[in-house]
């Protein structure tokens, strides 16, 4: 995030530079040229110019998403600076109070003349309030921008991934709320419908309709948004969308007018919770229930890929949701078919060096594979699970781990991204590859060789030194040689 700070006090500048980096790309507008040169020589990003002139901010390439901090030391009024900023198009503007003057009274003075400007005291910097406030403002600016862009569309498609899970469907409902639309004007769609038992239970209990889509139908919509998925997932069928909101690692090869991708979040529903709160949209009990269930299921109730913001979203949604309804949705986990898949894995799988690996053979549905991967990760002595199965002519793999050491997503991308779709997070990942390409790359002639080959791949990966450790080891060797 880009931030312009208008400050003339060297101590304040150095403090802000220390506090805001590395989370923000910070530049300081300094009027005093000798001070500007001294700071520049010290490695601070400085622009020399008169902050009371509009063209100073225009030259600094200010935009609607740029945060502007203006120092208020109580000696010189920042009003002319505020006027120059707003004339240049600045919208995320903060006045930072320096000194002992009562901040509440000072804030009231500015609010009367500049109602959209926020006033913060210097003391709030040390509690993280400034960073939190900036984050909220940026989210609000993003949401308002895409709200305006979608407002004149007659028909909107909110695209979900194949066989949508709770996070995808809940995020679709939430985005529909953010856009102030109904199910008639913002359709939830997926190329393949909902099949997993617990997801079907969620669909029925919350009355969620996911409409089957074909590539030809996409042209019927004025705007297309994607939640919990990115266009690369569809294998080249979709290369341009209007909005992407996702918590999976960002992919390339497509264009989007608006994107909000936060790979450090445990669920897309957490991102949408922030969007709803940023623009003060009322969250219905139905939507809150779906989102709370989604956060629980995507983080395995905070046992994997969980961020502080996921806990905050959960706390916010909990009193708005129907806890009894969530218990009903959680009651559909075990079915006879899933139990059969677990038994196959138990009989044919192998535990070696805390890694459980199994090939389930040909399956009717892909959802058995992640279910088995999650199931066996609960076993004592298991730290990684690699479960594979054939669905039609495609080999699907689910990788799970306890998230303590190596990255599951990195393993999936390294081994399978060149022959199919692969990726994920530290503790969970997925790969989907044509079985023919898997055979060719790994030189197997029979499906009985799939499990041993996967064991070899994960063993090689886990016994490699991470890059930084390898570099450190190499440096140690060089140092020994030098001695």
KOLVOKOL-942510 format. One record per residue (C-alpha): y, z, x. Coordinates in steps of 0.25 Angstrom, whole numbers, plus 5000, padded with zeros to 4 digits. Layout:
% residues N
(atom (Y, Z, X)),
...
% end
This chain:
% residues 483
(atom (5000, 5000, 5000)),
(atom (5014, 4996, 5005)),
(atom (5025, 5007, 5006)),
(atom (5040, 5005, 5010)),
(atom (5046, 5018, 5014)),
(atom (5062, 5019, 5015)),
(atom (5064, 5031, 5025)),
(atom (5075, 5034, 5035)),
(atom (5069, 5047, 5040)),
(atom (5059, 5045, 5052)),
(atom (5051, 5058, 5049)),
(atom (5049, 5053, 5035)),
(atom (5045, 5039, 5039)),
(atom (5035, 5045, 5049)),
(atom (5029, 5054, 5038)),
(atom (5028, 5043, 5028)),
(atom (5022, 5034, 5038)),
(atom (5011, 5044, 5041)),
(atom (5009, 5048, 5026)),
(atom (5008, 5034, 5020)),
(atom (5000, 5027, 5031)),
(atom (4989, 5022, 5031)),
(atom (4988, 5022, 5015)),
(atom (5001, 5014, 5014)),
(atom (5008, 5002, 5022)),
(atom (5021, 5009, 5025)),
(atom (5034, 5003, 5029)),
(atom (5047, 5010, 5031)),
(atom (5061, 5005, 5028)),
(atom (5070, 5011, 5038)),
(atom (5085, 5009, 5039)),
(atom (5088, 5015, 5053)),
(atom (5084, 5004, 5063)),
(atom (5082, 5013, 5075)),
(atom (5072, 5022, 5066)),
(atom (5065, 5009, 5061)),
(atom (5063, 5005, 5076)),
(atom (5058, 5018, 5080)),
(atom (5048, 5019, 5068)),
(atom (5043, 5005, 5071)),
(atom (5040, 5008, 5085)),
(atom (5032, 5020, 5080)),
(atom (5024, 5011, 5072)),
(atom (5030, 5013, 5058)),
(atom (5032, 5001, 5049)),
(atom (5047, 5000, 5047)),
(atom (5057, 4991, 5040)),
(atom (5071, 4992, 5045)),
(atom (5081, 4990, 5033)),
(atom (5091, 4995, 5023)),
(atom (5083, 5001, 5012)),
(atom (5095, 5000, 5002)),
(atom (5094, 4985, 5003)),
(atom (5084, 4978, 4993)),
(atom (5081, 4967, 5004)),
(atom (5075, 4978, 5013)),
(atom (5064, 4980, 5003)),
(atom (5063, 4965, 5000)),
(atom (5061, 4962, 5015)),
(atom (5051, 4974, 5015)),
(atom (5043, 4966, 5005)),
(atom (5043, 4977, 4995)),
(atom (5034, 4974, 4983)),
(atom (5030, 4981, 4969)),
(atom (5018, 4988, 4976)),
(atom (5026, 4993, 4988)),
(atom (5029, 5008, 4988)),
(atom (5043, 5012, 4993)),
(atom (5046, 5026, 4998)),
(atom (5061, 5029, 4999)),
(atom (5065, 5042, 5007)),
(atom (5075, 5051, 4999)),
(atom (5081, 5061, 5009)),
(atom (5091, 5066, 5000)),
(atom (5103, 5062, 5009)),
(atom (5103, 5047, 5005)),
(atom (5100, 5042, 4991)),
(atom (5089, 5032, 4991)),
(atom (5094, 5025, 4978)),
(atom (5099, 5012, 4985)),
(atom (5085, 5011, 4992)),
(atom (5078, 5013, 4978)),
(atom (5087, 5002, 4972)),
(atom (5084, 4993, 4984)),
(atom (5069, 4995, 4983)),
(atom (5069, 4993, 4967)),
(atom (5077, 4980, 4969)),
(atom (5067, 4975, 4979)),
(atom (5056, 4977, 4969)),
(atom (5050, 4991, 4973)),
(atom (5043, 4998, 4962)),
(atom (5035, 5009, 4969)),
(atom (5046, 5017, 4975)),
(atom (5046, 5032, 4979)),
(atom (5057, 5041, 4984)),
(atom (5053, 5051, 4994)),
(atom (5061, 5064, 4994)),
(atom (5064, 5070, 5008)),
(atom (5070, 5083, 5010)),
(atom (5071, 5096, 5001)),
(atom (5079, 5091, 4989)),
(atom (5072, 5093, 4976)),
(atom (5063, 5081, 4974)),
(atom (5062, 5083, 4959)),
(atom (5077, 5082, 4957)),
(atom (5078, 5070, 4966)),
(atom (5066, 5063, 4959)),
(atom (5074, 5064, 4946)),
(atom (5086, 5058, 4952)),
(atom (5079, 5046, 4957)),
(atom (5070, 5045, 4944)),
(atom (5082, 5043, 4935)),
(atom (5087, 5031, 4943)),
(atom (5074, 5025, 4948)),
(atom (5063, 5029, 4938)),
(atom (5052, 5022, 4945)),
(atom (5054, 5029, 4958)),
(atom (5045, 5040, 4962)),
(atom (5051, 5052, 4970)),
(atom (5042, 5060, 4980)),
(atom (5045, 5072, 4989)),
(atom (5042, 5071, 5003)),
(atom (5033, 5083, 5002)),
(atom (5024, 5075, 4993)),
(atom (5020, 5066, 5004)),
(atom (5011, 5076, 5010)),
(atom (5003, 5079, 4997)),
(atom (4999, 5064, 4996)),
(atom (5008, 5062, 4983)),
(atom (5015, 5050, 4989)),
(atom (5002, 5043, 4992)),
(atom (4997, 5046, 4978)),
(atom (5010, 5042, 4972)),
(atom (5010, 5029, 4979)),
(atom (4995, 5026, 4976)),
(atom (4998, 5028, 4961)),
(atom (5011, 5019, 4962)),
(atom (5003, 5008, 4968)),
(atom (4992, 5009, 4958)),
(atom (5003, 5009, 4947)),
(atom (5010, 4996, 4953)),
(atom (4996, 4989, 4954)),
(atom (4992, 4992, 4940)),
(atom (5006, 4988, 4934)),
(atom (5006, 4975, 4941)),
(atom (4992, 4971, 4936)),
(atom (4995, 4976, 4922)),
(atom (5007, 4967, 4921)),
(atom (4999, 4955, 4927)),
(atom (4988, 4957, 4916)),
(atom (4997, 4960, 4904)),
(atom (4999, 4946, 4900)),
(atom (4985, 4942, 4900)),
(atom (4978, 4939, 4887)),
(atom (4963, 4941, 4892)),
(atom (4959, 4950, 4904)),
(atom (4946, 4951, 4910)),
(atom (4942, 4964, 4918)),
(atom (4930, 4959, 4926)),
(atom (4919, 4969, 4930)),
(atom (4907, 4967, 4940)),
(atom (4893, 4963, 4935)),
(atom (4886, 4973, 4927)),
(atom (4899, 4982, 4927)),
(atom (4897, 4997, 4930)),
(atom (4905, 5009, 4925)),
(atom (4916, 5007, 4935)),
(atom (4918, 4992, 4932)),
(atom (4919, 4994, 4916)),
(atom (4927, 5007, 4917)),
(atom (4937, 5000, 4926)),
(atom (4938, 4988, 4916)),
(atom (4941, 4997, 4905)),
(atom (4952, 5004, 4914)),
(atom (4958, 4991, 4918)),
(atom (4959, 4987, 4903)),
(atom (4966, 5000, 4900)),
(atom (4976, 4997, 4912)),
(atom (4979, 4983, 4907)),
(atom (4981, 4989, 4893)),
(atom (4971, 4979, 4887)),
(atom (4960, 4979, 4877)),
(atom (4945, 4975, 4878)),
(atom (4949, 4962, 4871)),
(atom (4960, 4958, 4882)),
(atom (4954, 4964, 4894)),
(atom (4939, 4961, 4894)),
(atom (4929, 4968, 4904)),
(atom (4920, 4957, 4909)),
(atom (4908, 4956, 4918)),
(atom (4899, 4944, 4923)),
(atom (4887, 4953, 4920)),
(atom (4887, 4964, 4910)),
(atom (4883, 4978, 4910)),
(atom (4868, 4982, 4912)),
(atom (4867, 4995, 4918)),
(atom (4862, 5006, 4909)),
(atom (4873, 5016, 4912)),
(atom (4884, 5005, 4911)),
(atom (4879, 5000, 4898)),
(atom (4880, 5014, 4893)),
(atom (4894, 5015, 4897)),
(atom (4897, 5002, 4891)),
(atom (4891, 5006, 4877)),
(atom (4897, 5020, 4877)),
(atom (4911, 5016, 4881)),
(atom (4911, 5003, 4873)),
(atom (4914, 4994, 4886)),
(atom (4912, 4979, 4884)),
(atom (4910, 4970, 4896)),
(atom (4911, 4956, 4893)),
(atom (4901, 4946, 4900)),
(atom (4909, 4936, 4909)),
(atom (4906, 4923, 4915)),
(atom (4914, 4916, 4926)),
(atom (4919, 4906, 4916)),
(atom (4925, 4917, 4907)),
(atom (4935, 4922, 4917)),
(atom (4945, 4911, 4915)),
(atom (4946, 4916, 4900)),
(atom (4954, 4928, 4905)),
(atom (4969, 4929, 4909)),
(atom (4967, 4940, 4919)),
(atom (4954, 4945, 4927)),
(atom (4953, 4959, 4932)),
(atom (4941, 4965, 4940)),
(atom (4938, 4979, 4941)),
(atom (4927, 4986, 4950)),
(atom (4924, 4972, 4956)),
(atom (4931, 4961, 4964)),
(atom (4929, 4946, 4962)),
(atom (4920, 4944, 4974)),
(atom (4909, 4951, 4966)),
(atom (4908, 4939, 4957)),
(atom (4904, 4929, 4969)),
(atom (4916, 4920, 4968)),
(atom (4916, 4918, 4953)),
(atom (4930, 4926, 4953)),
(atom (4940, 4924, 4964)),
(atom (4953, 4928, 4957)),
(atom (4956, 4940, 4948)),
(atom (4969, 4946, 4943)),
(atom (4965, 4961, 4946)),
(atom (4954, 4968, 4954)),
(atom (4952, 4983, 4953)),
(atom (4940, 4988, 4961)),
(atom (4935, 4999, 4970)),
(atom (4925, 4991, 4978)),
(atom (4929, 4986, 4992)),
(atom (4939, 4974, 4991)),
(atom (4933, 4960, 4993)),
(atom (4940, 4947, 4996)),
(atom (4939, 4933, 4991)),
(atom (4946, 4934, 4978)),
(atom (4961, 4935, 4973)),
(atom (4966, 4946, 4964)),
(atom (4981, 4948, 4959)),
(atom (4979, 4963, 4958)),
(atom (4969, 4971, 4966)),
(atom (4966, 4986, 4966)),
(atom (4954, 4988, 4975)),
(atom (4951, 5002, 4980)),
(atom (4938, 5003, 4988)),
(atom (4939, 5018, 4991)),
(atom (4939, 5021, 4976)),
(atom (4926, 5025, 4970)),
(atom (4927, 5017, 4957)),
(atom (4936, 5006, 4951)),
(atom (4939, 5016, 4939)),
(atom (4946, 5025, 4948)),
(atom (4956, 5014, 4952)),
(atom (4958, 5011, 4937)),
(atom (4960, 5025, 4934)),
(atom (4972, 5025, 4944)),
(atom (4977, 5012, 4937)),
(atom (4976, 5018, 4923)),
(atom (4984, 5031, 4928)),
(atom (4994, 5023, 4936)),
(atom (4999, 5016, 4924)),
(atom (4997, 5028, 4914)),
(atom (4986, 5020, 4905)),
(atom (4979, 5029, 4896)),
(atom (4964, 5030, 4899)),
(atom (4955, 5030, 4886)),
(atom (4943, 5040, 4886)),
(atom (4934, 5028, 4886)),
(atom (4940, 5022, 4899)),
(atom (4941, 5035, 4906)),
(atom (4926, 5038, 4903)),
(atom (4922, 5024, 4908)),
(atom (4931, 5026, 4921)),
(atom (4926, 5041, 4923)),
(atom (4911, 5036, 4922)),
(atom (4914, 5024, 4931)),
(atom (4920, 5033, 4942)),
(atom (4908, 5043, 4941)),
(atom (4898, 5031, 4942)),
(atom (4905, 5023, 4953)),
(atom (4906, 5036, 4962)),
(atom (4893, 5042, 4958)),
(atom (4901, 5054, 4953)),
(atom (4909, 5054, 4966)),
(atom (4897, 5053, 4975)),
(atom (4901, 5040, 4981)),
(atom (4914, 5032, 4985)),
(atom (4923, 5042, 4978)),
(atom (4938, 5044, 4981)),
(atom (4948, 5055, 4977)),
(atom (4954, 5045, 4967)),
(atom (4940, 5044, 4960)),
(atom (4940, 5059, 4958)),
(atom (4955, 5058, 4953)),
(atom (4951, 5047, 4943)),
(atom (4939, 5055, 4938)),
(atom (4947, 5067, 4936)),
(atom (4958, 5059, 4928)),
(atom (4948, 5052, 4920)),
(atom (4939, 5064, 4917)),
(atom (4947, 5070, 4906)),
(atom (4949, 5057, 4899)),
(atom (4935, 5053, 4898)),
(atom (4923, 5056, 4890)),
(atom (4913, 5064, 4898)),
(atom (4902, 5064, 4888)),
(atom (4903, 5049, 4887)),
(atom (4901, 5048, 4903)),
(atom (4889, 5057, 4902)),
(atom (4883, 5047, 4892)),
(atom (4886, 5035, 4901)),
(atom (4879, 5043, 4913)),
(atom (4866, 5045, 4905)),
(atom (4861, 5031, 4907)),
(atom (4858, 5030, 4922)),
(atom (4843, 5030, 4922)),
(atom (4835, 5019, 4915)),
(atom (4820, 5015, 4916)),
(atom (4824, 5003, 4924)),
(atom (4832, 5011, 4934)),
(atom (4821, 5021, 4936)),
(atom (4812, 5009, 4939)),
(atom (4822, 5004, 4949)),
(atom (4822, 5018, 4955)),
(atom (4807, 5018, 4956)),
(atom (4806, 5005, 4963)),
(atom (4816, 5009, 4973)),
(atom (4808, 5022, 4975)),
(atom (4795, 5015, 4977)),
(atom (4800, 5003, 4986)),
(atom (4812, 5009, 4992)),
(atom (4813, 5016, 5006)),
(atom (4821, 5027, 5012)),
(atom (4824, 5025, 5027)),
(atom (4835, 5033, 5035)),
(atom (4841, 5038, 5022)),
(atom (4843, 5024, 5016)),
(atom (4835, 5021, 5003)),
(atom (4832, 5006, 5002)),
(atom (4825, 4999, 4990)),
(atom (4823, 4985, 4985)),
(atom (4821, 4985, 4970)),
(atom (4816, 4971, 4968)),
(atom (4820, 4962, 4957)),
(atom (4828, 4969, 4946)),
(atom (4833, 4966, 4932)),
(atom (4847, 4973, 4935)),
(atom (4855, 4975, 4947)),
(atom (4860, 4989, 4942)),
(atom (4846, 4995, 4946)),
(atom (4850, 4994, 4961)),
(atom (4862, 5002, 4962)),
(atom (4856, 5013, 4953)),
(atom (4844, 5014, 4962)),
(atom (4853, 5014, 4974)),
(atom (4861, 5026, 4968)),
(atom (4848, 5033, 4964)),
(atom (4842, 5033, 4978)),
(atom (4854, 5038, 4985)),
(atom (4852, 5051, 4978)),
(atom (4839, 5053, 4985)),
(atom (4838, 5064, 4996)),
(atom (4839, 5058, 5010)),
(atom (4845, 5044, 5005)),
(atom (4859, 5040, 5010)),
(atom (4859, 5025, 5007)),
(atom (4852, 5017, 4997)),
(atom (4850, 5002, 4997)),
(atom (4844, 4996, 4985)),
(atom (4842, 4981, 4982)),
(atom (4836, 4973, 4971)),
(atom (4835, 4959, 4966)),
(atom (4843, 4955, 4953)),
(atom (4839, 4940, 4951)),
(atom (4842, 4933, 4964)),
(atom (4851, 4944, 4970)),
(atom (4849, 4955, 4979)),
(atom (4857, 4967, 4974)),
(atom (4859, 4979, 4983)),
(atom (4865, 4993, 4981)),
(atom (4869, 5002, 4993)),
(atom (4872, 5016, 4992)),
(atom (4874, 5028, 5001)),
(atom (4880, 5042, 5002)),
(atom (4893, 5036, 5008)),
(atom (4893, 5045, 5021)),
(atom (4891, 5035, 5032)),
(atom (4890, 5020, 5031)),
(atom (4896, 5011, 5021)),
(atom (4887, 5004, 5010)),
(atom (4897, 4994, 5007)),
(atom (4898, 4990, 5021)),
(atom (4883, 4988, 5022)),
(atom (4882, 4980, 5010)),
(atom (4894, 4970, 5015)),
(atom (4888, 4969, 5029)),
(atom (4874, 4965, 5024)),
(atom (4876, 4958, 5011)),
(atom (4891, 4953, 5009)),
(atom (4888, 4939, 5016)),
(atom (4876, 4936, 5007)),
(atom (4881, 4942, 4994)),
(atom (4890, 4952, 4987)),
(atom (4891, 4966, 4995)),
(atom (4900, 4978, 4996)),
(atom (4903, 4992, 4992)),
(atom (4908, 5006, 4996)),
(atom (4903, 5016, 5006)),
(atom (4893, 5022, 4997)),
(atom (4889, 5011, 4988)),
(atom (4887, 4996, 4990)),
(atom (4881, 4983, 4984)),
(atom (4876, 4970, 4988)),
(atom (4872, 4958, 4979)),
(atom (4866, 4946, 4987)),
(atom (4857, 4934, 4983)),
(atom (4843, 4937, 4988)),
(atom (4842, 4924, 4995)),
(atom (4854, 4927, 5004)),
(atom (4848, 4941, 5007)),
(atom (4835, 4934, 5011)),
(atom (4842, 4924, 5020)),
(atom (4851, 4934, 5027)),
(atom (4840, 4945, 5029)),
(atom (4828, 4936, 5031)),
(atom (4819, 4942, 5021)),
(atom (4808, 4934, 5014)),
(atom (4803, 4944, 5003)),
(atom (4810, 4955, 4995)),
(atom (4801, 4966, 5001)),
(atom (4810, 4964, 5013)),
(atom (4823, 4967, 5006)),
(atom (4822, 4982, 5007)),
(atom (4818, 4983, 5022)),
(atom (4829, 4973, 5025)),
(atom (4839, 4982, 5018)),
(atom (4835, 4994, 5025)),
(atom (4837, 4987, 5038)),
(atom (4851, 4983, 5035)),
(atom (4855, 4997, 5030)),
(atom (4848, 5003, 5042)),
(atom (4856, 4994, 5052)),
(atom (4869, 4997, 5044)),
(atom (4867, 5012, 5044)),
(atom (4863, 5013, 5059)),
(atom (4875, 5005, 5064)),
(atom (4887, 5012, 5069)),
(atom (4899, 5011, 5060)),
(atom (4910, 5002, 5067)),
(atom (4919, 5013, 5071)),
(atom (4907, 5021, 5077)),
(atom (4902, 5009, 5084)),
(atom (4916, 5007, 5090)),
(atom (4917, 5021, 5095)),
(atom (4903, 5021, 5101)),
(atom (4907, 5008, 5109)),
(atom (4920, 5015, 5113)),
(atom (4912, 5027, 5118)),
(atom (4903, 5017, 5126)),
(atom (4915, 5010, 5132)),
(atom (4921, 5024, 5136)),
(atom (4908, 5028, 5143)),
(atom (4908, 5015, 5151)),
(atom (4922, 5018, 5155)),
(atom (4918, 5031, 5160)),
% end
